[in-house]
Amino acid sequence: MTRAVLSLGSNLGDRYGHLSRAVMGLGDAILVVSGVYETPPWGDPDQPAYLNAVALVADDIPPREWLARGQALEEAAGRVRDPTRPFGPRTLDVDVIAVWADNGGPVTSDDLEFTLPHPRAHLRAFVLRPWLDVQPYAQLPGHGWVYDLVRTGPIMVDLAHLTPRPDLDLTPDLNG
């Protein structure tokens, strides 16, 4: 059984619909989903605002399978990758932020296609703030407590631009 933190984001088309379908696509692996935040684009400002959330997931799969699941969800949402705009707009973005093995230890990887923990997660308020919603005592392997990370200068500046969207609920319907 591996556990993972997945960051979900969308800024094209039916943003909320893309996030909702991603959560549904994760099915029984979902443990909990954060609230939704509207956020300015990161890394490429010439694009629409994002909706972002974080999902905690667990399943009896190897760590790399979380990447494959995320990419399958992106493909189902019609994501098209533009190599000239690596931080450009997208229908759905699913990033694997961190993974923990059966024994509870963090999984690390230097593979360019599957770097763990995510190499920029500690710099992204749109990942860290929603993560605190669902795991207040979270630690980002190699970087420390998420609570401490959101209190650093650059993240605090970005936090001022995150808008909670309580009108958008990604909680899976366990009855249907």
N, C-alpha and C positions, 0 to 999 in steps of 0.2 A: 504494500500500500504506500503510495507516495502522496504527499500533499503539496499544493502549489498555490501561489498567489498569481492571479491573472489580472492584468490591466486591460480594460475594454474601453475603446474610444471610437467615436464616429462624428464626422462633420459633413457628410454628403448625403443627400436624399433624406429618407425617413430615419433620422438619427436615432430616435428613441426605438423605432421598430427594429433597426439593426441590432441595437443593444439587447432588446427583449428576445429576439430570435437567437442571439448568441447564448444568452442565459438558458433558454429552452433547449438549445442544442447541446449544452453541457449536461443536461438531464440530471440523473441521480448523483453525478459527481459533485454537484453544487452543495456546499456546506452552508454558505451565507453570501449575500451580495450586499455591497455598500449602497448608500444613497447615491443619487446621480448629481453630478456637478457640471455646470456649464463653464467652459474654460476657454481662454484665448489660445490660439494655435501656438505650438512650441517649435522652435527651430526654423520656421518658415512662416513669417507673419502674413503673407499674401494669400489668405484663405479664410473660409468661414470659421466660426467658433465651434468648439467640440462639445459633445456630451461625453463625460467620462465616469467610469465606475470601476470597482475592484471586486473580484470574486475569489473567495477561498474555495478550493476544490480538493477532492481526494478520490483516488481510485486505485485499483490494483493494476497499475501500468508502470512501465519504466519511465524515468524522468523525461527523456527525449520525446515521448509520446505526447506530452503536453504541448510541445511545439507543433506537432503534426495536427493535433486537435484544433489548436488556434488557427493554423493555416487553412484547415478545412472549413472552419466557420467563416473566415475572411473570404474564401473562394465562394462559399454559398451566398455571401452578401454582395458578390459581384465586384470585389476589390480588384483594382487594376494598379499595378505598381509602376511608377514612373521613375526610371533610374536617374533621371536628371533632378528629381525632387524627392530625396529620401525621407524628408519630413513633410511632404506635401499632403494634400487632402486625400481622404479615403472614406469609403462607405463603412468599413469596419477595420479596426486595428486591435489585434489581440497580442499582447506582449506577456511572455512568461517572465515574471519578476524574480521569483525565487521558488525553489523546490526543496522539500525535505524527504529523506529516505525513510524506510520502515523503522529504523532505529531512532528517528527524530533528528538526526544530524543533517545539516544543510548539504545539498548537492552543489558542487562547484564544477564549472566547465570553462575552459579557455577556447573552445571551438568557436570560430568566427560566426558560424550560423546559429549557435546555441550557447551563448555565453551566460553563465550563471555565477552569481546573481546578475540580473540585468545591469549592464555597465553604466547606465545613466539614471537608474531608478532613484538614486539618492539626490538627484538634481531636479526631480519633477514633483512639484506640488500636486499636480493632477493625479499622481500615483499615491503619494504618501498620505495626503489628507483623506481620501476615501478609504485607504487601508486602515487608518485609525478608527474609522466608523465601525469596522467589523472585528478589529483585533487591536484594542488599545495598548496591549503590552507587546506588540510586534517588534521583532528585531530583523533588520535587513542584514543578512550575513556579510561580514566584512566592513560594515558601516555603522553598526550599533542600533540603538533604540530608535524606532520611527518617530516617537514623540520628541526626541532630541533633534532629529534631523529636520523636522518641520519648524524648529525654533532657530535654525540658522538663517543668517541674513538674506541670502538669495531666495530661499524658499519662502520666508516670511513676506518678502515683496510680492512674490507670485501668489501667495495665499489671498492677498487683498483682491485679486482679480478672479478668484473662483466664486461662482455663485451656486449655492445649494439649490436644487430643484426638487423640493418635496412633492411637487405635483406629478413627478415621474417615478413610479415605483417598479423596480425590477424584481421584487420578491417573487420567486417561482410559485405557481399555483400548485400546491401539493395535493389538491383534491381532483385535479383534472389532468 
